[in-house]
Amino acid sequence: NFARQTLGVFEPVLRVSYTVFDPSRSSRIAAAREQLLASGFAFNTTHLSILFETSRRYYRLLNAVGQKDAAEATLKNAQTVEHAVNARLDNGLATLPDALEARSAAAQADFEFQAALGEIEISRGALLQILGASPYRPLEVQPLSELSVPEKLDDEAESAIERALAQRPEIAQRVAQRRAAQDAIRQARSAYLPSVEFQGDGGEVRAWGQQNQYPGSYAGPVEVWNTNLSLRWTLFDGGRREAELTRSHAEERRAQAEIDTTRDDIEQQVWTAYVDVQTALRQRRAAASLLSAASASYDAAVKSYGFGLRNTVDVVTAQRTLAQALSQDVAARTGVLTQFATFAFRTGDLLRTAPRPTP
């Protein structure tokens, strides 16, 4: 016989699942922690690069402003020579080629002055760009003449290299990546071990039923529960675990190779920056001597020209030598500042926070 039955069941259940033992869990947590540290050190590396690039562009702007001042002084000197030659030409003491030579020198000086003005705008725009500001925004920087240019480097190459290896974030990042690879090896090995899981649920059942046209009946609430304890152990997986373990070992060797390569690169970078600083300091002293000699030579040439003891070519040559000396002196001073910033960048000193003065 066939009888129609109508059943309504309401069964709220709370189900709990918990891994009692998983040998790979601690390795996964450790690997994730090391990857988080590596990401933080990578951020520090980016931060360090931004600091250095900001310093480099700042000193580039200082150099452009200094070159403009030097070009302006050169233009005034060239115009002074031009006026002196024109005065002698009017008195018949100079020739037209002399006047043309002086005029050419003044025009060249004006050309370089205009180029220096354009370089200031370009350098200011580059600095504002890294600061996240519009290039149209006005920006004033401290004049180069007000800055204290270091005269020596109170550091040794060996100590600088050791300090760089201790505080450059790239090293710490590579070390964290190697530790993450070692945790991955432990995780791959733990795949050979079993895991234990617990599952359980509990609730109650309320039911209503009816068959054909007979009166319905209600039952409940009835307590129901179920618990399971499972042991899972993979005996064969076609060599997947062996391949994963081999790959993890290869990642560890790659991470160690990157540590060695990074250490070699940092040592070379610090050494190069150290030599560049020493070279910039020597160039600064040479540029200062050249500027002093060129200034004295120009003053003497102009004075002698006024007495008719020097010709126009000598005066123009002295003026051009002075212009070159002025430009080189500015470049040498900003070069020292830039090289010191590069040295601080290579050693990681840019990331070090200066102590705050006590009130």
Sequence and secondary structure as in RCSB ss.txt:
>XXXX:A:sequence
NFARQTLGVFEPVLRVSYTVFDPSRSSRIAAAREQLLASGFAFNTTHLSILFETSRRYYRLLNAVGQKDAAEATL
KNAQTVEHAVNARLDNGLATLPDALEARSAAAQADFEFQAALGEIEISRGALLQILGASPYRPLEVQPLSELSVP
EKLDDEAESAIERALAQRPEIAQRVAQRRAAQDAIRQARSAYLPSVEFQGDGGEVRAWGQQNQYPGSYAGPVEVW
NTNLSLRWTLFDGGRREAELTRSHAEERRAQAEIDTTRDDIEQQVWTAYVDVQTALRQRRAAASLLSAASASYDA
AVKSYGFGLRNTVDVVTAQRTLAQALSQDVAARTGVLTQFATFAFRTGDLLRTAPRPTP
>XXXX:A:secstr
    EEEEEE  EEEEEEEEE TTHHHHHHHHHHHHHHHHHHHHHHHHHHHHHHHHHHHHHHHHHHHHHHHHHHH
HHHHHHHHHHHHHHHTTSS HHHHHHHHHHHHHHHHHHHHHHHHHHHHHHHHHHHTT  TTS      GGGS   
      HHHHHHHHHHH HHHHHHHHHHHHHHHHHHHHHHTTS EEEEEEEEEEEEEEEEETTS  EEEEEEEEE
EEEEEEE     TTHHHHHHHHHHHHHHHHHHHHHHHHHHHHHHHHHHHHHHHHHHHHHHHHHHHHHHHHHHHHH
HHHHHHTTSS HHHHHHHHHHHHHHHHHHHHHHHHHHHHHHHHHHHHTGGGS       
